């Protein structure tokens, strides 16, 4: 059983008045609780998955500053859920704990749960994610489900936190007072707070799978569900949708409708697919440059939805969509299953990395457009959790977002990789255009890379002369 120094001393301090006073402070996100459903906690399995995610992305401290030790082994999970809503909850909880890691560790130390010789190191990540949720619920008891099998580690950590809840609430209050902050949300770096504010106000984008359903059928389906078609969804709280002005097959929804939308058949049946608009802009830019029988080469695309969208847009053509960089052949069955469900028929997977593919490769002689989606800092992404789930990004992506920035060294490494891939793309002399798309806000990964690549061509590459209109950059 878990124990900690001072646990017995404080375990019986259950003064309801003290708890009421401490938990009446603002929520961790700094927003008013009026009209917001009361939070009841998560299933045990979400805590375990969130703890394992957090364990892999937590901020490492120098040896002199380490007060809480984390183990190296992941917690055992009863099952690995493929359900995206389950994964979304786990990633969101882990990301929230990551943003507040320093504060949560301070609270645990101030309340005297740590340092401890009796708490196993491998449970530290679980304690962090559960503490974040505990304070977000204003230290109220979790509502347990009768349908889920309990996980012993979660139950033990929950009992530990409950036995310390007065000390934890007091430590949280002292932390807010120290930083002169209404909530721990206001202790976050300004860049992170601005990013969260932007994410909460930006709309949702979803593209119509015209292989399965027509736009008119989608409009009628949504109208039957109480959605009204409008010209703009900005600042509208009702159930509405609009057609994007740049991409005719993309619909826009207010962000607050996400939970309602993911449960309707249009999304479950892959007739509507959520995706960041930058990816839709990229595939539409490619489509505008194609003739009926031109092939496309897609580079570094983590998101299979982007590949699928490109395939659906060219479904009536004789075009092939080549996708390179899928090095793990073990993924092939899953990819083929997904593409079959969506209705894609013209996709060919290449297992070589792009840099290792020769420009004279016989398979690619009809490729007229290369869509380059290089690995980037991604700090132009408003919702990193959704981006990870949709784009199959590494969870390390969350680290930079939790800090609101990226190191200069890492930025230079990314920019060099982008430059090498772009100049390699320009060696494919039969290709007539390269569409270069990032999710970065930094000029070093955008204008500077394109400019440097064009200079490289001018200095000696004798291939196809790419102009500013052909070498596109989608932001």
C-alpha positions in Angstrom: 0.0 0.0 0.0 1.1 3.5 -0.7 2.2 5.6 2.3 4.1 8.8 2.8 5.7 10.8 5.5 3.0 12.5 7.5 0.1 10.6 5.9 -1.3 9.4 9.2 -0.9 12.8 10.7 -3.1 14.5 8.1 -5.3 11.7 6.9 -8.2 12.5 9.2 -8.2 16.3 8.6 -11.5 16.4 6.7 -12.8 19.9 7.6 -15.6 20.6 5.0 -15.4 24.3 5.6 -11.7 24.5 4.9 -12.1 22.4 1.7 -15.0 24.6 0.6 -13.0 27.8 1.1 -10.0 26.5 -0.7 -11.9 24.9 -3.7 -14.0 28.0 -4.2 -11.0 29.6 -6.0 -11.1 29.7 -9.8 -10.6 26.6 -11.9 -7.2 25.7 -13.2 -8.0 27.1 -16.7 -8.9 30.4 -15.4 -12.4 30.3 -16.9 -15.7 30.8 -15.2 -17.4 27.6 -14.1 -20.9 29.1 -14.8 -22.6 26.8 -17.3 -19.7 24.3 -17.4 -20.7 20.7 -16.6 -19.2 19.6 -13.3 -16.1 17.4 -13.8 -16.4 13.9 -12.5 -13.0 12.4 -13.3 -11.9 9.7 -15.7 -12.0 5.9 -16.0 -9.0 4.2 -14.3 -7.7 3.1 -17.7 -7.5 6.7 -18.9 -5.3 7.6 -15.9 -2.9 4.7 -16.7 -2.6 5.6 -20.3 -2.1 9.3 -19.5 0.6 8.4 -16.9 2.5 6.3 -19.5 2.3 9.2 -22.0 3.4 11.7 -19.4 6.3 9.4 -18.4 7.6 9.5 -22.0 7.4 13.3 -22.5 8.0 14.8 -19.0 10.5 17.5 -18.6 13.8 16.1 -17.3 15.4 18.0 -14.4 19.1 18.3 -13.6 20.4 15.9 -10.9 20.7 18.8 -8.4 17.0 19.8 -8.9 15.4 16.3 -8.8 13.1 16.0 -5.8 10.6 13.6 -7.3 12.0 10.5 -9.0 10.2 8.9 -11.9 10.6 5.2 -12.9 11.5 3.9 -16.3 8.9 1.2 -16.7 5.3 1.9 -18.0 2.3 1.0 -15.9 0.5 -2.2 -16.9 -2.7 -1.5 -18.7 -5.7 -3.9 -18.7 -6.1 -3.2 -22.4 -4.8 -1.0 -25.2 -7.8 0.8 -26.5 -7.9 1.8 -30.1 -10.9 4.1 -29.4 -9.9 7.6 -30.4 -12.1 9.3 -27.8 -10.3 7.2 -25.1 -6.9 8.2 -26.6 -7.9 11.8 -26.8 -8.8 12.0 -23.1 -5.5 10.3 -22.2 -3.4 12.6 -24.3 -5.3 15.7 -23.1 -4.8 14.7 -19.5 -1.1 14.0 -20.1 -0.5 17.3 -21.9 -2.3 19.2 -19.2 -0.1 17.6 -16.6 3.0 18.3 -18.7 2.2 22.0 -18.9 1.8 22.2 -15.1 4.6 19.8 -14.2 6.6 22.3 -12.1 3.5 23.5 -10.3 2.2 20.0 -9.6 5.6 18.8 -8.3 5.8 21.9 -6.0 2.4 21.1 -4.6 3.3 17.5 -3.9 6.5 18.6 -2.1 4.8 21.4 -0.2 2.1 19.1 1.0 4.7 16.6 2.1 3.6 13.7 0.0 7.1 13.9 -1.5 10.0 13.3 -0.9 9.0 9.8 0.2 10.8 6.5 0.5 7.6 4.5 0.5 6.1 5.6 -2.9 7.5 3.5 -5.8 9.1 5.6 -8.4 7.1 4.0 -11.2 3.9 5.5 -9.7 5.1 9.1 -9.8 3.7 9.8 -13.2 0.4 8.4 -12.2 0.4 10.7 -9.1 1.1 13.7 -11.3 -1.7 13.2 -13.8 -4.2 12.2 -11.1 -3.3 15.3 -9.0 -3.9 17.5 -12.0 -7.3 16.1 -12.5 -8.0 16.2 -8.7 -7.3 19.9 -8.5 -9.2 20.5 -11.7 -12.2 18.8 -10.0 -11.6 21.2 -7.1 -10.6 18.3 -4.9 -14.1 16.7 -5.1 -14.7 12.9 -5.1 -14.5 11.1 -8.4 -17.7 9.6 -9.7 -16.9 5.9 -10.3 -18.4 3.8 -13.0 -19.9 0.4 -12.3 -18.9 -0.9 -15.7 -15.2 -0.7 -15.5 -12.8 -3.0 -13.8 -10.8 -1.1 -11.2 -7.0 -0.8 -11.5 -5.2 -1.3 -8.2 -2.5 1.3 -8.7 -5.1 4.0 -9.6 -7.2 3.1 -6.5 -4.1 3.3 -4.2 -3.0 6.7 -5.7 -6.6 8.0 -5.4 -6.7 7.0 -1.7 -3.3 8.7 -1.1 -4.4 12.0 -2.7 -7.8 11.9 -0.9 -6.0 11.5 2.4 -3.9 14.6 1.7 -6.6 16.7 0.0 -6.6 19.5 2.7 -2.8 19.8 2.5 -2.9 19.7 -1.3 -5.6 22.4 -1.5 -3.6 24.6 0.9 -0.4 24.1 -1.1 -2.2 25.0 -4.3 -3.6 28.2 -2.7 -0.1 29.2 -1.5 1.2 28.6 -5.0 -1.4 31.0 -6.4 -0.7 33.6 -3.8 3.1 33.3 -4.4 2.6 34.0 -8.1 -0.3 36.5 -7.5 -2.4 34.4 -9.8 -6.2 33.8 -9.8 -5.5 30.3 -11.0 -2.6 28.1 -11.9 -3.5 28.8 -15.5 -2.2 32.3 -15.0 1.2 31.0 -14.0 1.7 29.4 -17.4 4.0 31.3 -19.8 2.2 34.0 -21.8 2.9 32.2 -25.1 1.2 29.0 -23.9 -1.8 31.0 -22.6 -2.1 32.8 -25.9 -1.9 29.4 -27.7 -4.7 28.0 -25.5 -6.9 31.0 -26.0 -6.4 30.8 -29.8 -7.2 27.0 -29.7 -10.5 27.7 -27.8 -11.7 30.2 -30.4 -10.6 28.7 -33.7 -13.3 26.6 -35.5 -13.2 23.0 -36.5 -12.6 21.9 -40.0 -13.8 18.6 -41.6 -13.6 17.5 -45.2 -16.4 15.7 -47.1 -15.5 12.2 -48.4 -17.2 12.6 -51.8 -16.4 9.0 -52.6 -19.2 8.1 -50.1 -21.5 11.0 -50.0 -22.3 14.3 -51.9 -22.0 17.7 -50.2 -25.7 18.2 -50.6 -26.4 15.0 -48.7 -24.1 16.1 -45.9 -25.9 19.5 -45.7 -29.3 17.8 -45.5 -28.1 15.3 -42.9 -26.7 18.0 -40.7 -29.9 20.1 -41.1 -32.0 17.1 -39.9 -29.8 17.0 -36.8 -30.6 20.7 -36.1 -27.6 22.3 -37.7 -28.1 25.5 -39.8 -25.9 26.4 -42.7 -24.5 29.9 -42.4 -21.9 32.0 -44.1 -19.5 32.3 -41.1 -19.3 30.4 -37.8 -17.2 33.0 -36.0 -18.6 34.1 -32.6 -21.7 31.8 -33.1 -22.6 29.5 -30.2 -25.5 27.7 -32.0 -25.4 24.5 -34.0 -24.2 25.8 -37.3 -21.8 25.0 -40.1 -20.4 26.9 -43.1 -18.6 25.9 -46.3 -14.9 27.0 -46.5 -14.2 29.7 -49.0 -10.9 28.1 -50.2 -11.8 24.4 -50.2 -15.2 23.5 -51.6 -15.3 20.2 -49.8 -14.4 21.5 -46.4 -17.0 22.4 -43.7 -16.4 24.7 -40.7 -18.0 24.2 -37.3 -17.7 26.2 -34.0 -15.2 24.5 -31.7 -17.7 23.8 -28.9 -19.5 21.3 -31.1 -16.7 18.8 -31.2 -18.1 16.3 -28.7 -21.5 16.4 -30.4 -20.1 15.9 -33.8 -17.7 13.0 -33.1 -20.6 10.8 -32.1 -22.7 11.2 -35.3 -22.7 8.6 -38.1 -21.2 11.0 -40.6 -17.9 10.9 -38.7 -18.1 7.4 -37.6 -18.6 6.2 -41.2 -15.8 8.3 -42.6 -18.2 10.5 -44.6 -16.8 13.6 -42.7 -13.3 13.6 -41.5 -11.8 16.2 -39.1 -8.5 17.7 -40.2 -6.4 20.8 -39.9 -7.2 23.2 -42.7 -3.5 23.6 -43.7 -3.6 19.9 -44.9 -6.7 20.5 -46.9 -5.2 23.6 -48.5 -2.1 21.5 -49.4 -4.0 18.8 -51.2 -6.2 21.3 -53.0 -3.1 23.2 -54.2 -1.8 19.9 -55.6 -5.2 19.1 -57.3 -5.2 22.5 -59.0 -1.9 21.6 -60.7 -2.8 18.2 -62.0 -4.0 16.9 -65.4 -6.2 13.8 -65.5 -3.4 11.1 -65.6 -0.7 12.9 -63.6 0.7 11.1 -60.6 1.5 12.6 -57.2 4.3 11.9 -54.7 3.6 12.6 -51.1 6.6 13.0 -48.8 6.7 12.7 -44.9 3.0 12.6 -44.5 2.2 11.3 -41.0 -1.5 11.8 -41.5 -3.2 9.0 -43.4 -6.2 11.3 -43.6 -4.1 13.7 -45.7 -3.2 10.8 -48.1 -6.9 9.8 -48.2 -8.1 13.3 -49.0 -5.6 13.5 -51.9 -6.8 10.1 -53.1 -10.5 11.1 -52.9 -9.8 14.4 -54.8 -8.2 12.4 -57.6 -10.7 9.5 -57.5 -12.1 10.3 -60.9 -8.6 10.6 -62.5 -6.2 7.8 -63.5 -3.7 9.4 -61.1 -1.7 7.4 -58.6 -0.8 8.7 -55.2 2.6 7.5 -54.1 3.4 7.8 -50.4 7.0 7.4 -49.3 8.6 7.0 -45.9 6.3 4.3 -44.5 9.3 2.2 -43.3 7.4 -0.2 -41.0 5.7 -2.8 -43.2 3.9 -4.0 -40.1 1.6 -0.9 -40.6 0.5 -1.9 -44.0 -2.5 -4.0 -43.0 -3.8 -1.2 -40.7 -3.3 1.4 -43.5 -5.0 -0.7 -46.1 -7.9 -1.3 -43.8 -8.3 2.4 -43.2 -8.0 3.3 -46.8 -10.6 0.6 -47.7 -13.0 2.0 -45.1 -12.6 5.5 -46.6 -12.9 4.3 -50.2 -9.4 5.0 -51.5 -8.3 3.0 -54.5 -5.3 4.7 -56.1 -2.7 4.8 -53.2 0.8 3.1 -53.5 3.0 2.9 -50.4 6.8 3.1 -50.9 8.8 2.0 -47.9 12.0 3.9 -48.8 12.7 7.3 -47.2 12.4 10.2 -49.7 16.1 11.1 -49.7 16.9 7.5 -50.7 14.6 7.5 -53.7 16.3 8.4 -57.0 14.8 11.0 -59.2 14.9 8.5 -62.1 13.0 5.8 -60.2 10.9 4.0 -62.9 7.8 4.0 -60.7 7.7 7.8 -60.5 8.1 8.9 -64.1 4.6 10.2 -64.3 4.8 12.2 -61.1 4.0 15.8 -61.9 3.5 17.2 -58.4 5.4 16.5 -55.2 3.6 17.3 -51.9 6.3 17.8 -49.3 5.1 17.8 -45.7 8.3 18.0 -43.8 8.7 17.4 -40.1 8.6 20.8 -38.4 8.3 22.5 -35.1 4.5 22.6 -35.5 4.0 25.6 -33.3 1.4 26.9 -35.7 -0.9 24.1 -34.6 -3.6 25.3 -32.2 -4.6 21.9 -30.8 -1.5 19.7 -30.5 -3.4 16.7 -29.1 -5.7 16.6 -32.1 -2.7 17.1 -34.4 -0.9 14.1 -32.8 -3.9 11.9 -33.1 -4.6 12.9 -36.7 -1.1 13.3 -38.0 0.5 10.4 -36.1 3.2 12.7 -34.7 5.6 11.6 -32.0 4.5 12.5 -28.5 7.7 14.5 -28.1 5.8 17.1 -30.2 3.9 18.0 -27.0 7.1 19.1 -25.1 7.7 22.2 -27.2 4.0 23.1 -27.1 4.0 22.8 -23.3 6.8 25.4 -23.1 5.4 27.6 -25.9 8.7 27.6 -27.9 11.5 25.6 -29.4 15.3 25.8 -28.9 17.4 27.5 -31.5 19.5 24.4 -32.0 16.4 22.2 -32.7 15.0 24.9 -35.1 18.2 24.9 -37.1 18.2 21.1 -37.3 14.7 21.0 -38.6 15.3 23.8 -41.1 18.3 21.9 -42.5 16.3 18.7 -42.9 13.6 20.7 -44.6 16.1 22.3 -47.0 17.6 18.9 -47.9 14.2 17.4 -48.7 13.1 20.4 -50.7 16.3 20.5 -52.8 16.0 16.7 -53.3 12.4 17.2 -54.5 13.7 19.8 -57.0 15.9 17.1 -58.6 12.9 15.3 -59.9 13.1 16.9 -63.4 9.8 15.5 -64.7 7.9 17.0 -61.8 6.4 20.4 -62.6 5.7 21.6 -59.2 6.5 21.1 -55.5 3.9 22.0 -52.9 5.7 22.7 -49.6 3.5 22.7 -46.5 4.5 23.3 -42.8 2.6 23.9 -39.6 5.3 26.3 -38.3 5.1 30.0 -37.5 8.9 30.5 -37.9 10.3 32.1 -41.1 13.3 29.8 -40.7 11.1 26.8 -41.6 9.1 28.6 -44.3 10.3 31.6 -46.4 13.9 31.0 -45.6 13.9 27.4 -46.6 12.1 28.1 -49.9 14.5 31.1 -50.7 17.6 29.0 -50.0 16.3 26.1 -52.1 15.6 28.5 -55.1 19.1 29.8 -54.7 20.5 26.3 -54.7 18.7 25.8 -58.1 20.1 29.0 -59.5 23.6 28.0 -58.5 23.8 24.8 -60.5 20.8 22.5 -60.6 19.8 22.2 -64.2 16.5 20.6 -63.8 13.0 22.0 -64.1 13.0 25.8 -63.5 10.6 26.2 -60.5 9.0 29.6 -60.3 7.6 31.2 -57.2 4.1 30.2 -58.4 5.1 26.5 -58.8 7.1 26.1 -55.6 4.3 26.8 -53.2 4.2 27.2 -49.5 1.0 26.5 -47.6 0.9 27.9 -44.1 
